[in-house]
Amino acid sequence: MPQAVVIALAVALIIAGAFNGSARDVLYKAITICTECVGLG
C-alpha cells in the first residue's frame, strides 16, 4: 500500500510540473548542456 501512495504522489507532481512550465525549462537546460558538451554552444 505505501508504494502505491508514493507512485500516485510522484505522478501527481510530474503532472503539476508539466502544467506549470517546468518541463520546458528542464528541456531547455538539457539542450543547452548537450550543445555545450559537443562544442556547438
Biopython code that builds the backbone (N, CA, C, O; Angstrom):
import numpy as np
from Bio.PDB.StructureBuilder import StructureBuilder

atoms = [
    (1, "MET", "N", (0.810, -1.214, 0.000)),
    (1, "MET", "CA", (0.000, 0.000, 0.000)),
    (1, "MET", "C", (0.850, 1.273, 0.000)),
    (1, "MET", "O", (0.553, 2.174, -0.784)),
    (2, "PRO", "N", (1.885, 1.400, 0.829)),
    (2, "PRO", "CA", (2.682, 2.635, 0.812)),
    (2, "PRO", "C", (3.336, 2.891, -0.548)),
    (2, "PRO", "O", (3.502, 4.045, -0.944)),
    (3, "GLN", "N", (3.706, 1.833, -1.260)),
    (3, "GLN", "CA", (4.328, 2.008, -2.571)),
    (3, "GLN", "C", (3.345, 2.645, -3.552)),
    (3, "GLN", "O", (3.743, 3.474, -4.371)),
    (4, "ALA", "N", (2.086, 2.275, -3.479)),
    (4, "ALA", "CA", (1.071, 2.855, -4.361)),
    (4, "ALA", "C", (0.892, 4.341, -4.062)),
    (4, "ALA", "O", (0.669, 5.136, -4.975)),
    (5, "VAL", "N", (0.987, 4.713, -2.803)),
    (5, "VAL", "CA", (0.853, 6.121, -2.418)),
    (5, "VAL", "C", (2.023, 6.929, -2.977)),
    (5, "VAL", "O", (1.827, 8.031, -3.489)),
    (6, "VAL", "N", (3.218, 6.396, -2.884)),
    (6, "VAL", "CA", (4.400, 7.090, -3.397)),
    (6, "VAL", "C", (4.306, 7.250, -4.914)),
    (6, "VAL", "O", (4.626, 8.314, -5.444)),
    (7, "ILE", "N", (3.875, 6.213, -5.605)),
    (7, "ILE", "CA", (3.734, 6.287, -7.062)),
    (7, "ILE", "C", (2.675, 7.307, -7.445)),
    (7, "ILE", "O", (2.879, 8.093, -8.370)),
    (8, "ALA", "N", (1.544, 7.307, -6.743)),
    (8, "ALA", "CA", (0.481, 8.271, -7.034)),
    (8, "ALA", "C", (0.960, 9.702, -6.789)),
    (8, "ALA", "O", (0.652, 10.602, -7.571)),
    (9, "LEU", "N", (1.703, 9.913, -5.720)),
    (9, "LEU", "CA", (2.239, 11.240, -5.427)),
    (9, "LEU", "C", (3.247, 11.672, -6.496)),
    (9, "LEU", "O", (3.247, 12.828, -6.919)),
    (10, "ALA", "N", (4.096, 10.754, -6.928)),
    (10, "ALA", "CA", (5.074, 11.066, -7.968)),
    (10, "ALA", "C", (4.380, 11.456, -9.270)),
    (10, "ALA", "O", (4.772, 12.428, -9.916)),
    (11, "VAL", "N", (3.363, 10.709, -9.654)),
    (11, "VAL", "CA", (2.625, 11.019, -10.881)),
    (11, "VAL", "C", (1.956, 12.380, -10.763)),
    (11, "VAL", "O", (1.976, 13.163, -11.712)),
    (12, "ALA", "N", (1.366, 12.671, -9.611)),
    (12, "ALA", "CA", (0.703, 13.960, -9.408)),
    (12, "ALA", "C", (1.702, 15.110, -9.508)),
    (12, "ALA", "O", (1.393, 16.145, -10.099)),
    (13, "LEU", "N", (2.881, 14.944, -8.946)),
    (13, "LEU", "CA", (3.887, 16.003, -9.003)),
    (13, "LEU", "C", (4.456, 16.180, -10.412)),
    (13, "LEU", "O", (4.760, 17.299, -10.824)),
    (14, "ILE", "N", (4.600, 15.082, -11.146)),
    (14, "ILE", "CA", (5.066, 15.177, -12.533)),
    (14, "ILE", "C", (4.051, 15.938, -13.377)),
    (14, "ILE", "O", (4.424, 16.791, -14.184)),
    (15, "ILE", "N", (2.778, 15.634, -13.194)),
    (15, "ILE", "CA", (1.725, 16.330, -13.938)),
    (15, "ILE", "C", (1.695, 17.806, -13.561)),
    (15, "ILE", "O", (1.566, 18.665, -14.434)),
    (16, "ALA", "N", (1.812, 18.108, -12.280)),
    (16, "ALA", "CA", (1.812, 19.507, -11.839)),
    (16, "ALA", "C", (3.003, 20.260, -12.428)),
    (16, "ALA", "O", (2.856, 21.408, -12.847)),
    (17, "GLY", "N", (4.156, 19.644, -12.464)),
    (17, "GLY", "CA", (5.334, 20.280, -13.038)),
    (17, "GLY", "C", (5.199, 20.505, -14.532)),
    (17, "GLY", "O", (5.653, 21.522, -15.055)),
    (18, "ALA", "N", (4.578, 19.561, -15.216)),
    (18, "ALA", "CA", (4.385, 19.713, -16.661)),
    (18, "ALA", "C", (3.442, 20.866, -16.966)),
    (18, "ALA", "O", (3.629, 21.576, -17.953)),
    (19, "PHE", "N", (2.436, 21.057, -16.131)),
    (19, "PHE", "CA", (1.465, 22.120, -16.382)),
    (19, "PHE", "C", (1.973, 23.508, -16.003)),
    (19, "PHE", "O", (1.474, 24.502, -16.530)),
    (20, "ASN", "N", (2.952, 23.601, -15.105)),
    (20, "ASN", "CA", (3.427, 24.939, -14.728)),
    (20, "ASN", "C", (4.652, 25.381, -15.528)),
    (20, "ASN", "O", (5.234, 26.422, -15.226)),
    (21, "GLY", "N", (5.048, 24.624, -16.525)),
    (21, "GLY", "CA", (6.132, 25.028, -17.414)),
    (21, "GLY", "C", (7.498, 24.489, -17.044)),
    (21, "GLY", "O", (8.482, 24.811, -17.710)),
    (22, "SER", "N", (7.586, 23.689, -16.016)),
    (22, "SER", "CA", (8.887, 23.170, -15.593)),
    (22, "SER", "C", (9.495, 22.236, -16.630)),
    (22, "SER", "O", (10.716, 22.199, -16.788)),
    (23, "ALA", "N", (8.668, 21.491, -17.331)),
    (23, "ALA", "CA", (9.186, 20.565, -18.341)),
    (23, "ALA", "C", (9.912, 21.333, -19.439)),
    (23, "ALA", "O", (10.950, 20.883, -19.924)),
    (24, "ARG", "N", (9.385, 22.474, -19.831)),
    (24, "ARG", "CA", (10.018, 23.303, -20.860)),
    (24, "ARG", "C", (11.382, 23.790, -20.370)),
    (24, "ARG", "O", (12.357, 23.771, -21.121)),
    (25, "ASP", "N", (11.450, 24.224, -19.114)),
    (25, "ASP", "CA", (12.711, 24.716, -18.556)),
    (25, "ASP", "C", (13.766, 23.614, -18.506)),
    (25, "ASP", "O", (14.927, 23.841, -18.845)),
    (26, "VAL", "N", (13.359, 22.433, -18.085)),
    (26, "VAL", "CA", (14.300, 21.311, -17.996)),
    (26, "VAL", "C", (14.798, 20.932, -19.388)),
    (26, "VAL", "O", (15.986, 20.670, -19.573)),
    (27, "LEU", "N", (13.897, 20.901, -20.362)),
    (27, "LEU", "CA", (14.296, 20.571, -21.731)),
    (27, "LEU", "C", (15.272, 21.609, -22.273)),
    (27, "LEU", "O", (16.260, 21.249, -22.913)),
    (28, "TYR", "N", (15.015, 22.879, -22.028)),
    (28, "TYR", "CA", (15.907, 23.949, -22.490)),
    (28, "TYR", "C", (17.299, 23.799, -21.874)),
    (28, "TYR", "O", (18.308, 23.935, -22.567)),
    (29, "LYS", "N", (17.347, 23.518, -20.575)),
    (29, "LYS", "CA", (18.641, 23.351, -19.907)),
    (29, "LYS", "C", (19.377, 22.129, -20.444)),
    (29, "LYS", "O", (20.594, 22.167, -20.625)),
    (30, "ALA", "N", (18.645, 21.046, -20.698)),
    (30, "ALA", "CA", (19.269, 19.828, -21.228)),
    (30, "ALA", "C", (19.845, 20.072, -22.615)),
    (30, "ALA", "O", (20.948, 19.616, -22.918)),
    (31, "ILE", "N", (19.110, 20.788, -23.458)),
    (31, "ILE", "CA", (19.605, 21.095, -24.804)),
    (31, "ILE", "C", (20.848, 21.969, -24.718)),
    (31, "ILE", "O", (21.811, 21.758, -25.456)),
    (32, "THR", "N", (20.831, 22.948, -23.821)),
    (32, "THR", "CA", (21.983, 23.834, -23.654)),
    (32, "THR", "C", (23.215, 23.053, -23.215)),
    (32, "THR", "O", (24.306, 23.258, -23.748)),
    (33, "ILE", "N", (23.046, 22.169, -22.257)),
    (33, "ILE", "CA", (24.176, 21.374, -21.767)),
    (33, "ILE", "C", (24.703, 20.469, -22.874)),
    (33, "ILE", "O", (25.916, 20.344, -23.039)),
    (34, "CYS", "N", (23.816, 19.839, -23.632)),
    (34, "CYS", "CA", (24.249, 18.931, -24.699)),
    (34, "CYS", "C", (25.008, 19.669, -25.792)),
    (34, "CYS", "O", (26.025, 19.180, -26.283)),
    (35, "THR", "N", (24.518, 20.846, -26.176)),
    (35, "THR", "CA", (25.217, 21.584, -27.235)),
    (35, "THR", "C", (26.572, 22.093, -26.746)),
    (35, "THR", "O", (27.516, 22.172, -27.532)),
    (36, "GLU", "N", (26.683, 22.436, -25.475)),
    (36, "GLU", "CA", (27.982, 22.849, -24.932)),
    (36, "GLU", "C", (28.935, 21.662, -24.877)),
    (36, "GLU", "O", (30.138, 21.807, -25.094)),
    (37, "CYS", "N", (28.386, 20.491, -24.585)),
    (37, "CYS", "CA", (29.198, 19.290, -24.453)),
    (37, "CYS", "C", (29.860, 18.909, -25.779)),
    (37, "CYS", "O", (31.016, 18.487, -25.795)),
    (38, "VAL", "N", (29.141, 19.053, -26.876)),
    (38, "VAL", "CA", (29.698, 18.680, -28.176)),
    (38, "VAL", "C", (30.396, 19.854, -28.854)),
    (38, "VAL", "O", (30.899, 19.713, -29.969)),
    (39, "GLY", "N", (30.432, 21.001, -28.199)),
    (39, "GLY", "CA", (31.173, 22.145, -28.702)),
    (39, "GLY", "C", (30.415, 23.047, -29.656)),
    (39, "GLY", "O", (31.034, 23.808, -30.401)),
    (40, "LEU", "N", (29.105, 22.983, -29.652)),
    (40, "LEU", "CA", (28.319, 23.830, -30.548)),
    (40, "LEU", "C", (27.862, 25.121, -29.888)),
    (40, "LEU", "O", (27.470, 26.063, -30.577)),
    (41, "GLY", "N", (27.908, 25.175, -28.555)),
    (41, "GLY", "CA", (27.337, 26.332, -27.879)),
    (41, "GLY", "C", (28.283, 27.214, -27.182)),
    (41, "GLY", "O", (27.875, 28.212, -26.589)),
]
sb = StructureBuilder()
sb.init_structure("model")
sb.init_model(0)
sb.init_chain("A")
sb.init_seg("    ")
for serial, (resi, resn, name, xyz) in enumerate(atoms, 1):
    if name == "N":
        sb.init_residue(resn, " ", resi, " ")
    sb.init_atom(name, np.array(xyz, "f"), 0.0, 1.0, " ", f" {name:<3s}", serial, name[0])
structure = sb.get_structure()
